Amino acid sequence: MEQKPISELMNLSGKVAIVTGGAMGIGFAIASRLAEAGAKVLIANLNEGKSAAAAAALKERGWNVSSTVADVSVEAQVEAMVAKAVAEFGGVDILVNNAGIYPEKLVMESTKEDFEKIIHVNLLGAFFAAKAAAKQMIAQGRDGKIINITSIDALHPSSVGLAFYDASKHGLWGFTKNLALELAPHNIWVNAIAPGGVLTPGTGLGKPVDPALAAMMEPFLKKIPMCRIADADEIGKVALFLASDLSSYMTGSQIVVDGGVLLA
Ligand SMILES: NC(=O)c1ccc[n+]([C@@H]2O[C@H](COP(=O)([O-])OP(=O)(O)OC[C@H]3O[C@@H](n4cnc5c(N)ncnc54)[C@H](O)[C@@H]3O)[C@@H](O)[C@H]2O)c1
């Protein structure tokens, strides 16, 4: 096999990427790295203003980025998101299922609706997007990449109060593996990234303004061998690896990016 130069391995020019929940946090960091590598990126998010502002911030850097509103838990909105990428950028080559929620609540205080809400966003949302994007990728007849953002909670619980979240992320990891099997004949590679603690607006990690959150996080932070939480770009860089030719022989894998926390 001919050895490509590194610059070519990471070059995503001519590719179209969709990042769900891409307006902030990990999703924004991923959108940023994919756009920098040359991909045309569609940021999809719940909130129109935030989506547009995120796309504008990346466009200012000279990159080709657009935005749309999509609640991933609503299949019609997810199909419209994929249709927008096709209409605006000519196809879909990379899908990053990043949108996710992690409300904390004890099982003993929760309702069926609490459980359903998390499953609808974190698991069904990834299914809707993967199905719509893969359909498009198969019709295009060229390689595709699907990257699911799971969590270390897909492997091991990080704290009490996240049972439904853990169920959704264990589910997403199982979904990743089986979808990788199903889509391999179409040259669509499906992988996951399992972050540990990452500094994002959602977690408020590193900025413990909420004393309850700070108290909950303290034992978790003490367990991290690298003695710090991650910057969102540290997930963005791994997403670039999985979206690019650097990971050409990978499918059905989950990359843990946790500063060693699962070792502790
Ligand atoms: N931050 C962490 O420490 C951490 C650790 C492990 C895994 N993760 C996972 O990474 C992903 C991103 O986490 P984050 O910390 O950046 O979150 P965040 O809350 O900072 O940002 C999430 C983004 O997703 C959007 N979103 C939420 N529900 C949506 C929906 N139904 N449809 C479309 N967009 C929606 C939000 O509006 C927001 O822009 C999640 O799947 C989360 O489970 C995060």
Ligand as a Chemical Component Dictionary entry (heavy atoms), coordinates in Angstrom:
data_LIG
# 
_chem_comp.id                   LIG 
_chem_comp.type                 NON-POLYMER 
_chem_comp.pdbx_formal_charge   0 
_chem_comp.three_letter_code    LIG 
# 
loop_
_chem_comp_atom.comp_id 
_chem_comp_atom.atom_id 
_chem_comp_atom.alt_atom_id 
_chem_comp_atom.type_symbol 
_chem_comp_atom.charge 
_chem_comp_atom.model_Cartn_x 
_chem_comp_atom.model_Cartn_y 
_chem_comp_atom.model_Cartn_z 
_chem_comp_atom.pdbx_ordinal 
LIG N1  N1  N 0  -18.217 17.013 29.075 1  
LIG C1  C1  C 0  -17.910 15.838 29.573 2  
LIG O1  O1  O 0  -17.251 15.726 30.616 3  
LIG C2  C2  C 0  -18.330 14.591 28.830 4  
LIG C3  C3  C 0  -17.795 13.355 29.239 5  
LIG C4  C4  C 0  -18.162 12.193 28.565 6  
LIG C5  C5  C 0  -19.051 12.262 27.499 7  
LIG N2  N2  N 1  -19.563 13.474 27.127 8  
LIG C6  C6  C 0  -20.506 13.490 25.988 9  
LIG O2  O2  O 0  -20.077 14.434 25.037 10 
LIG C7  C7  C 0  -21.217 15.009 24.387 11 
LIG C8  C8  C 0  -21.131 16.529 24.489 12 
LIG O3  O3  O 0  -21.038 16.900 25.851 13 
LIG P1  P1  P 0  -20.728 18.404 26.304 14 
LIG O4  O4  O 0  -20.189 18.334 27.675 15 
LIG O5  O5  O -1 -19.983 19.111 25.226 16 
LIG O6  O6  O 0  -22.223 18.965 26.400 17 
LIG P2  P2  P 0  -22.769 20.469 26.454 18 
LIG O7  O7  O 0  -24.011 20.396 27.275 19 
LIG O8  O8  O 0  -21.696 21.420 26.843 20 
LIG O9  O9  O 0  -23.153 20.695 24.928 21 
LIG C9  C9  C 0  -24.065 19.821 24.308 22 
LIG C10 C10 C 0  -24.641 20.452 23.075 23 
LIG O10 O10 O 0  -25.641 19.545 22.568 24 
LIG C11 C11 C 0  -26.836 20.269 22.337 25 
LIG N3  N3  N 0  -27.996 19.404 22.486 26 
LIG C12 C12 C 0  -28.547 18.894 23.622 27 
LIG N4  N4  N 0  -29.642 18.180 23.343 28 
LIG C13 C13 C 0  -29.779 18.216 21.992 29 
LIG C14 C14 C 0  -30.736 17.681 21.088 30 
LIG N5  N5  N 0  -31.797 16.979 21.529 31 
LIG N6  N6  N 0  -30.570 17.916 19.764 32 
LIG C15 C15 C 0  -29.542 18.650 19.321 33 
LIG N7  N7  N 0  -28.618 19.207 20.117 34 
LIG C16 C16 C 0  -28.737 18.986 21.442 35 
LIG C17 C17 C 0  -26.833 21.390 23.358 36 
LIG O11 O11 O 0  -27.676 22.448 22.963 37 
LIG C18 C18 C 0  -25.354 21.768 23.370 38 
LIG O12 O12 O 0  -25.045 22.678 22.332 39 
LIG C19 C19 C 0  -22.443 14.407 25.062 40 
LIG O13 O13 O 0  -22.900 13.324 24.299 41 
LIG C20 C20 C 0  -21.911 13.917 26.399 42 
LIG O14 O14 O 0  -22.640 12.848 26.925 43 
LIG C21 C21 C 0  -19.232 14.635 27.770 44 
# 
loop_
_chem_comp_bond.comp_id 
_chem_comp_bond.atom_id_1 
_chem_comp_bond.atom_id_2 
_chem_comp_bond.value_order 
_chem_comp_bond.pdbx_ordinal 
LIG N1  C1  SING 1  
LIG C1  O1  DOUB 2  
LIG C1  C2  SING 3  
LIG C2  C3  SING 4  
LIG C2  C21 DOUB 5  
LIG C3  C4  DOUB 6  
LIG C4  C5  SING 7  
LIG C5  N2  DOUB 8  
LIG N2  C6  SING 9  
LIG N2  C21 SING 10 
LIG C6  O2  SING 11 
LIG C6  C20 SING 12 
LIG O2  C7  SING 13 
LIG C7  C8  SING 14 
LIG C7  C19 SING 15 
LIG C8  O3  SING 16 
LIG O3  P1  SING 17 
LIG P1  O4  DOUB 18 
LIG P1  O5  SING 19 
LIG P1  O6  SING 20 
LIG O6  P2  SING 21 
LIG P2  O7  DOUB 22 
LIG P2  O8  SING 23 
LIG P2  O9  SING 24 
LIG O9  C9  SING 25 
LIG C9  C10 SING 26 
LIG C10 O10 SING 27 
LIG C10 C18 SING 28 
LIG O10 C11 SING 29 
LIG C11 N3  SING 30 
LIG C11 C17 SING 31 
LIG N3  C12 SING 32 
LIG N3  C16 SING 33 
LIG C12 N4  DOUB 34 
LIG N4  C13 SING 35 
LIG C13 C14 SING 36 
LIG C13 C16 DOUB 37 
LIG C14 N5  SING 38 
LIG C14 N6  DOUB 39 
LIG N6  C15 SING 40 
LIG C15 N7  DOUB 41 
LIG N7  C16 SING 42 
LIG C17 O11 SING 43 
LIG C17 C18 SING 44 
LIG C18 O12 SING 45 
LIG C19 O13 SING 46 
LIG C19 C20 SING 47 
LIG C20 O14 SING 48 
# 
